[in-house]
Amino acid sequence: MRLILNILWFIFGSGFLLGIGYGIAALLCFALVVTIPFGVAAMRLAVYSLWPFGRTVVDRRDAGVASGIANILWLVLFGWWIALAHVTAGIAQCVTIIGIPFGIANFKLVPAALWPLGREIVDLD
């Protein structure tokens, strides 16, 4: 079932567009040496947004104070409007019964978009 939902998400949901958007943001962050940690976070979000079903975001216990400070900077500069876009898309997709799983997938991306550093994406299995 996860495979079918992921394929439908990639084609009809937001998967392809989100993956491209996060990928471009990651490349821009990699171009500027200072923002490489943000590029890594954006690339992690790109991979997660391409194939979200059957995966989840967990906190890394070895993340230090630097990732917390960088997360605050991310939240102020990028995170709040990315999360707002995910919430808006999730609400719009939940209007129809068929779109409810896609809306839930968008809601799953909100915490990762708000606070991406010091987290990792793992399979549910």
C-alpha positions as CSV (number, residue, x, y, z in Angstrom):
1,M,0.0,0.0,0.0
2,R,2.9,2.4,0.8
3,L,4.3,1.9,-2.7
4,I,1.0,2.8,-4.3
5,L,0.6,5.9,-2.1
6,N,4.2,7.0,-2.8
7,I,3.8,6.6,-6.5
8,L,0.5,8.6,-6.4
9,W,2.1,11.2,-4.2
10,F,5.0,11.6,-6.6
11,I,2.8,12.0,-9.6
12,F,-0.4,13.7,-8.4
13,G,0.5,15.0,-4.9
14,S,3.2,17.4,-4.4
15,G,6.2,15.0,-4.3
16,F,7.9,15.9,-7.6
17,L,7.5,19.6,-7.2
18,L,8.5,19.6,-3.5
19,G,11.6,17.4,-4.3
20,I,12.6,19.8,-7.1
21,G,12.1,22.9,-4.9
22,Y,14.0,21.5,-2.0
23,G,16.7,20.3,-4.3
24,I,17.2,23.7,-5.9
25,A,17.3,25.3,-2.4
26,A,19.9,22.7,-1.4
27,L,22.0,23.5,-4.4
28,L,21.8,27.2,-3.6
29,C,22.9,26.6,-0.1
30,F,25.8,24.4,-1.2
31,A,27.0,27.2,-3.5
32,L,27.4,29.4,-0.4
33,V,29.9,27.7,1.8
34,V,28.5,29.2,5.0
35,T,25.0,27.6,4.4
36,I,26.2,24.1,3.7
37,P,24.4,22.7,6.8
38,F,21.1,24.2,5.5
39,G,21.8,22.6,2.2
40,V,22.2,19.2,3.9
41,A,18.8,19.8,5.7
42,A,17.2,20.9,2.4
43,M,18.5,17.8,0.6
44,R,17.1,15.6,3.5
45,L,13.7,17.3,3.1
46,A,13.9,16.8,-0.7
47,V,14.4,13.1,-0.3
48,Y,11.7,12.8,2.3
49,S,9.2,14.8,0.3
50,L,9.7,12.6,-2.8
51,W,8.8,9.4,-0.9
52,P,7.1,10.2,2.5
53,F,4.9,7.1,3.1
54,G,6.5,4.5,5.2
55,R,9.1,6.9,6.6
56,T,9.2,9.3,9.6
57,V,11.4,11.9,11.1
58,V,13.2,11.2,14.4
59,D,15.5,13.3,16.5
60,R,19.2,12.5,16.6
61,R,20.5,12.3,20.1
62,D,24.0,13.3,19.1
63,A,22.9,16.7,17.8
64,G,24.5,19.5,19.7
65,V,23.9,23.1,20.6
66,A,25.1,24.3,17.2
67,S,22.3,22.4,15.4
68,G,19.8,24.1,17.9
69,I,21.1,27.5,17.1
70,A,21.1,26.8,13.4
71,N,17.5,25.5,13.7
72,I,16.5,28.8,15.2
73,L,18.1,30.7,12.3
74,W,16.4,28.3,9.9
75,L,13.0,28.8,11.6
76,V,13.2,32.6,11.4
77,L,14.5,32.7,7.8
78,F,12.9,29.8,6.0
79,G,11.0,27.4,8.2
80,W,7.9,29.3,9.1
81,W,6.8,30.0,5.5
82,I,7.8,26.5,4.3
83,A,5.7,25.0,7.1
84,L,2.9,27.4,6.3
85,A,2.9,26.2,2.7
86,H,2.8,22.6,3.8
87,V,-0.2,23.3,6.2
88,T,-2.0,25.2,3.4
89,A,-1.5,22.4,0.9
90,G,-2.5,19.8,3.5
91,I,-5.7,21.6,4.3
92,A,-6.5,22.0,0.6
93,Q,-5.8,18.3,-0.1
94,C,-7.9,17.1,2.8
95,V,-11.0,18.7,1.3
96,T,-11.6,15.6,-0.8
97,I,-11.6,12.1,0.5
98,I,-9.0,10.9,-2.0
99,G,-6.7,13.7,-1.0
100,I,-6.7,13.0,2.7
101,P,-3.6,10.7,2.7
102,F,-1.7,13.4,0.7
103,G,-2.8,16.1,3.2
104,I,-1.6,13.9,6.0
105,A,1.8,13.5,4.2
106,N,2.0,17.3,4.0
107,F,1.3,17.6,7.7
108,K,4.1,15.1,8.4
109,L,6.5,17.4,6.5
110,V,5.6,20.4,8.8
111,P,7.9,19.5,11.8
112,A,10.7,18.6,9.5
113,A,10.3,21.9,7.6
114,L,10.3,23.9,10.9
115,W,13.2,22.2,12.6
116,P,15.2,20.1,10.1
117,L,18.7,20.1,11.6
118,G,19.5,17.4,14.2
119,R,16.9,15.0,12.7
120,E,17.0,12.1,10.4
121,I,14.6,10.2,8.2
122,V,14.1,6.5,9.1
123,D,11.9,3.8,7.7
124,L,8.9,2.7,9.8
125,D,9.9,-1.0,9.5
